[in-house]
Amino acid sequence: MRLDVGVLVRGVDAGSLEALETLLIEADFGVPTALALVAEVERRHRLGEVRTDAQFHEALAQGVVAALRSGHADPSLQRAASGPTVVLVIGVNGAGKTTCIGKLSARFRQAGERVLLGAADTFRAGAIDQLRVWAERAGVEFVGGAAGSDPAAVAFDAIDAGVTRGVDRIIIDTAGRLHTSDDLMTELRKIHRVIGKRLPGAPHEVLLVLDGTIGQNALAQARTFSAAVPVTGIVVTKLDGTAKGGIVVAVHEALDVPIKFVGTGEQLGDLEPFDAEAYARALIEE
């Protein structure tokens, strides 16, 4: 997950700034963010603050940090004032959504919380079984319905069970929805609405899982999902396998929604709370 800007540093001039702009766009920062970062590096150069390679890297890293901390940027998870906290997890097929839920479950369990998973992805029987396996691995409780049953009804039953059992967290999985399908987006709105009826104030978090390797397609997905339901946080997966980590910045800037976690591998512990400064410095290779 490194952005190699070292080749550009031969003195900050029009050529190197143009090369930086191209590199940032290729790394999926998006044009508006790339232009803003380049403009900031150029401004600091004119002030005499950017003369050396180290200063160039530092200015760019600070610009990335500033972008990630602008607007709504708090990576902490919201909690219910009382009763269980409900987390609704959404995203398209292949983004790593169910795996993300398993990792979140393990994280909460290790913190001493009692967790229940609700398998509201009823379109595929395999999805229900997959979530059940993750629940067993993480040592948490599980509620699922029959394949083909009403996803909103399963979500309702999961919250009902969680309230009755006195759990701390309820995490609801949803089908890997194609972001171009109006019918599936309507179903997602229904799930969100039913959850709120069963437990006022819920869901307390709506986490959108995005595949970090798909670049600007992730941005298109983010915009569509956020138009369907109020997304409260982003989880970006598969960042261990891509140098195009700029999509994290682009999504945050476009939606003004905090990045809450990043996935860096396949193991239970490979889901890290988002740290803007650590991320920026890992991204900008020194």
DOGU-322439 format. One record per residue (C-alpha): residue number from 1; residue in three letters; y, z, x. Coordinates in steps of 0.5 Angstrom, whole numbers. Example, Ala and Ser with C-alpha at 12.3 -4.5 7.8 and 13.67 -1.06 7.14 Angstrom:
BEGIN
<1, ALA, <-9, 16, 25>> <2, SER, <-2, 14, 27>> 
This chain:
BEGIN
<1, MET, <0, 0, 0>> <2, ARG, <5, -2, 5>> <3, LEU, <11, -6, 5>> <4, ASP, <12, -9, 12>> <5, VAL, <19, -10, 13>> <6, GLY, <19, -9, 21>> <7, VAL, <19, -17, 22>> <8, LEU, <26, -17, 19>> <9, VAL, <29, -12, 23>> <10, ARG, <33, -16, 29>> <11, GLY, <40, -14, 27>> <12, VAL, <42, -14, 20>> <13, ASP, <45, -21, 18>> <14, ALA, <45, -26, 12>> <15, GLY, <38, -29, 15>> <16, SER, <35, -22, 15>> <17, LEU, <38, -20, 8>> <18, GLU, <35, -26, 5>> <19, ALA, <28, -25, 8>> <20, LEU, <28, -18, 5>> <21, GLU, <30, -20, -2>> <22, THR, <24, -25, -2>> <23, LEU, <20, -20, 1>> <24, LEU, <22, -15, -4>> <25, ILE, <21, -20, -10>> <26, GLU, <14, -22, -7>> <27, ALA, <12, -15, -7>> <28, ASP, <14, -15, -15>> <29, PHE, <20, -10, -15>> <30, GLY, <23, -16, -19>> <31, VAL, <29, -20, -18>> <32, PRO, <34, -14, -21>> <33, THR, <31, -9, -17>> <34, ALA, <31, -13, -11>> <35, LEU, <38, -15, -11>> <36, ALA, <40, -8, -12>> <37, LEU, <36, -6, -6>> <38, VAL, <39, -11, -1>> <39, ALA, <46, -10, -4>> <40, GLU, <45, -3, -2>> <41, VAL, <43, -4, 5>> <42, GLU, <48, -9, 6>> <43, ARG, <53, -4, 4>> <44, ARG, <51, 1, 9>> <45, HIS, <51, -4, 14>> <46, ARG, <58, -6, 13>> <47, LEU, <60, 2, 13>> <48, GLY, <56, 2, 20>> <49, GLU, <50, 6, 18>> <50, VAL, <45, 1, 19>> <51, ARG, <45, -1, 26>> <52, THR, <38, 0, 28>> <53, ASP, <30, -1, 26>> <54, ALA, <30, 6, 24>> <55, GLN, <36, 6, 20>> <56, PHE, <34, 0, 17>> <57, HIS, <28, 3, 14>> <58, GLU, <31, 9, 12>> <59, ALA, <36, 6, 8>> <60, LEU, <31, 2, 4>> <61, ALA, <27, 8, 3>> <62, GLN, <33, 12, 1>> <63, GLY, <34, 6, -4>> <64, VAL, <27, 6, -7>> <65, VAL, <28, 13, -8>> <66, ALA, <34, 13, -11>> <67, ALA, <32, 8, -16>> <68, LEU, <25, 12, -18>> <69, ARG, <30, 18, -19>> <70, SER, <35, 15, -24>> <71, GLY, <35, 16, -31>> <72, HIS, <28, 19, -34>> <73, ALA, <24, 21, -28>> <74, ASP, <21, 27, -29>> <75, PRO, <14, 27, -27>> <76, SER, <11, 33, -30>> <77, LEU, <7, 33, -36>> <78, GLN, <10, 36, -43>> <79, ARG, <7, 42, -46>> <80, ALA, <6, 44, -53>> <81, ALA, <10, 50, -55>> <82, SER, <4, 53, -58>> <83, GLY, <-3, 50, -59>> <84, PRO, <-7, 45, -56>> <85, THR, <-3, 39, -52>> <86, VAL, <-5, 32, -54>> <87, VAL, <-5, 27, -49>> <88, LEU, <-5, 19, -52>> <89, VAL, <-8, 14, -47>> <90, ILE, <-6, 7, -48>> <91, GLY, <-7, 1, -44>> <92, VAL, <-11, -6, -44>> <93, ASN, <-18, -7, -42>> <94, GLY, <-19, -7, -34>> <95, ALA, <-13, -3, -32>> <96, GLY, <-17, 4, -31>> <97, LYS, <-16, 7, -37>> <98, THR, <-22, 11, -38>> <99, THR, <-23, 13, -31>> <100, CYS, <-16, 15, -31>> <101, ILE, <-18, 20, -37>> <102, GLY, <-24, 23, -33>> <103, LYS, <-19, 24, -27>> <104, LEU, <-14, 28, -31>> <105, SER, <-20, 32, -35>> <106, ALA, <-22, 34, -28>> <107, ARG, <-15, 36, -26>> <108, PHE, <-14, 40, -32>> <109, ARG, <-21, 43, -32>> <110, GLN, <-20, 45, -24>> <111, ALA, <-13, 48, -26>> <112, GLY, <-17, 53, -31>> <113, GLU, <-16, 49, -38>> <114, ARG, <-20, 48, -43>> <115, VAL, <-20, 40, -45>> <116, LEU, <-23, 36, -50>> <117, LEU, <-24, 28, -50>> <118, GLY, <-23, 24, -56>> <119, ALA, <-27, 17, -56>> <120, ALA, <-22, 13, -61>> <121, ASP, <-24, 7, -57>> <122, THR, <-29, 5, -63>> <123, PHE, <-29, -3, -62>> <124, ARG, <-34, -2, -56>> <125, ALA, <-40, 3, -56>> <126, GLY, <-40, 2, -49>> <127, ALA, <-33, 5, -49>> <128, ILE, <-36, 11, -52>> <129, ASP, <-41, 12, -48>> <130, GLN, <-37, 11, -42>> <131, LEU, <-32, 17, -44>> <132, ARG, <-38, 22, -46>> <133, VAL, <-41, 21, -38>> <134, TRP, <-34, 22, -36>> <135, ALA, <-33, 28, -40>> <136, GLU, <-40, 31, -37>> <137, ARG, <-38, 29, -30>> <138, ALA, <-31, 33, -31>> <139, GLY, <-35, 39, -35>> <140, VAL, <-30, 38, -41>> <141, GLU, <-32, 38, -49>> <142, PHE, <-32, 31, -52>> <143, VAL, <-32, 28, -59>> <144, GLY, <-33, 21, -61>> <145, GLY, <-35, 17, -67>> <146, ALA, <-40, 11, -69>> <147, ALA, <-38, 4, -66>> <148, GLY, <-34, 1, -71>> <149, SER, <-31, 7, -74>> <150, ASP, <-24, 8, -76>> <151, PRO, <-20, 10, -69>> <152, ALA, <-15, 14, -73>> <153, ALA, <-20, 18, -76>> <154, VAL, <-24, 19, -70>> <155, ALA, <-17, 22, -67>> <156, PHE, <-16, 26, -73>> <157, ASP, <-23, 29, -72>> <158, ALA, <-22, 30, -64>> <159, ILE, <-15, 34, -66>> <160, ASP, <-18, 38, -71>> <161, ALA, <-24, 40, -67>> <162, GLY, <-19, 42, -61>> <163, VAL, <-15, 46, -66>> <164, THR, <-21, 50, -68>> <165, ARG, <-24, 51, -62>> <166, GLY, <-18, 53, -59>> <167, VAL, <-18, 48, -53>> <168, ASP, <-11, 47, -48>> <169, ARG, <-11, 40, -48>> <170, ILE, <-14, 34, -52>> <171, ILE, <-14, 27, -49>> <172, ILE, <-15, 21, -54>> <173, ASP, <-18, 15, -51>> <174, THR, <-16, 8, -55>> <175, ALA, <-19, 1, -54>> <176, GLY, <-17, -3, -49>> <177, ARG, <-12, -7, -53>> <178, LEU, <-9, -14, -51>> <179, HIS, <-2, -13, -51>> <180, THR, <-1, -20, -55>> <181, SER, <-5, -18, -61>> <182, ASP, <-1, -16, -67>> <183, ASP, <-7, -13, -70>> <184, LEU, <-9, -8, -65>> <185, MET, <-2, -6, -64>> <186, THR, <-1, -4, -71>> <187, GLU, <-8, 0, -70>> <188, LEU, <-5, 4, -64>> <189, ARG, <2, 5, -69>> <190, LYS, <-3, 8, -74>> <191, ILE, <-7, 13, -69>> <192, HIS, <0, 15, -67>> <193, ARG, <2, 17, -74>> <194, VAL, <-4, 20, -76>> <195, ILE, <-4, 25, -70>> <196, GLY, <3, 27, -72>> <197, LYS, <0, 28, -79>> <198, ARG, <-5, 33, -76>> <199, LEU, <-1, 36, -71>> <200, PRO, <6, 36, -72>> <201, GLY, <10, 34, -65>> <202, ALA, <4, 31, -63>> <203, PRO, <2, 27, -59>> <204, HIS, <6, 31, -53>> <205, GLU, <5, 25, -48>> <206, VAL, <3, 18, -49>> <207, LEU, <1, 15, -42>> <208, LEU, <1, 8, -41>> <209, VAL, <-4, 6, -36>> <210, LEU, <-2, 0, -32>> <211, ASP, <-6, -4, -26>> <212, GLY, <-2, -4, -20>> <213, THR, <-5, -11, -18>> <214, ILE, <-3, -15, -23>> <215, GLY, <4, -15, -21>> <216, GLN, <9, -18, -26>> <217, ASN, <4, -18, -32>> <218, ALA, <4, -10, -32>> <219, LEU, <11, -11, -33>> <220, ALA, <10, -15, -39>> <221, GLN, <5, -10, -42>> <222, ALA, <9, -4, -41>> <223, ARG, <15, -7, -45>> <224, THR, <10, -9, -51>> <225, PHE, <7, -3, -51>> <226, SER, <13, 1, -51>> <227, ALA, <16, -3, -57>> <228, ALA, <9, -1, -61>> <229, VAL, <9, 7, -59>> <230, PRO, <14, 11, -55>> <231, VAL, <11, 12, -48>> <232, THR, <13, 18, -45>> <233, GLY, <10, 17, -38>> <234, ILE, <7, 11, -34>> <235, VAL, <0, 12, -30>> <236, VAL, <-1, 6, -24>> <237, THR, <-8, 5, -22>> <238, LYS, <-11, 1, -16>> <239, LEU, <-5, 2, -11>> <240, ASP, <-10, 3, -6>> <241, GLY, <-12, -4, -6>> <242, THR, <-5, -8, -6>> <243, ALA, <1, -9, -2>> <244, LYS, <5, -10, -8>> <245, GLY, <7, -3, -10>> <246, GLY, <14, -5, -12>> <247, ILE, <12, -6, -19>> <248, VAL, <12, 2, -20>> <249, VAL, <20, 1, -19>> <250, ALA, <20, -5, -23>> <251, VAL, <17, -2, -29>> <252, HIS, <21, 5, -28>> <253, GLU, <27, 1, -28>> <254, ALA, <25, -3, -34>> <255, LEU, <23, 2, -39>> <256, ASP, <27, 8, -36>> <257, VAL, <20, 12, -37>> <258, PRO, <18, 17, -31>> <259, ILE, <12, 15, -27>> <260, LYS, <7, 21, -28>> <261, PHE, <1, 19, -24>> <262, VAL, <-2, 14, -19>> <263, GLY, <-9, 12, -18>> <264, THR, <-11, 11, -11>> <265, GLY, <-19, 11, -11>> <266, GLU, <-25, 11, -15>> <267, GLN, <-27, 19, -14>> <268, LEU, <-25, 24, -19>> <269, GLY, <-19, 27, -14>> <270, ASP, <-16, 20, -13>> <271, LEU, <-11, 21, -18>> <272, GLU, <-4, 24, -15>> <273, PRO, <2, 27, -19>> <274, PHE, <8, 22, -17>> <275, ASP, <12, 24, -12>> <276, ALA, <18, 19, -11>> <277, GLU, <20, 20, -4>> <278, ALA, <13, 20, -1>> <279, TYR, <11, 14, -5>> <280, ALA, <18, 10, -2>> <281, ARG, <16, 12, 5>> <282, ALA, <9, 10, 4>> <283, LEU, <11, 4, 2>> <284, ILE, <16, 2, 7>> <285, GLU, <12, 1, 13>> <286, GLU, <15, 4, 20>> 
